[in-house]
Amino acid sequence: MDKILITNLRAHGIIGVYDEERVTSQEILINITLYTDTRRAAKSDSLEDCINYDALSQKVRTHAEGARRLTIEALAEDIAEICLAEVGVEKTLVRVEKPEAIDFVENVGVEILRP
């Protein structure tokens, strides 16, 4: 199966369970792999036959910045559902990370695979 990659999509939003996380926006880093068949798009060379990753990225970013989720697990599930709603996406791998979550750790995150 072919893959479309959306790498290091950056958003800023309210996410977390601690009081300070509920009032201060923080960076959210999102990586998405869309599993699909790209042969038709490759043959036609037409956007009409492609998954519009620009529009999808904007949907994901808008959602991440407004969702105000408590957990990155819940946000990852939301994003997976958005991706799977796209025509042609057969499954998706979603990784959501919070680079600023813990002072002495580069990132904390979750990665989910949904059919």
Secondary structure, DSSP 8 states (H G I E B T S, - for coil): -EEEEEEEEEEEE---SSGGGGTS-EEEEEEEEEEE--HHHHHHT-GGGS--HHHHHHHHHHHHHH---S-HHHHHHHHHHHHHTSTT--EEEEEEEETTSSTT-S-EEEEEEE-
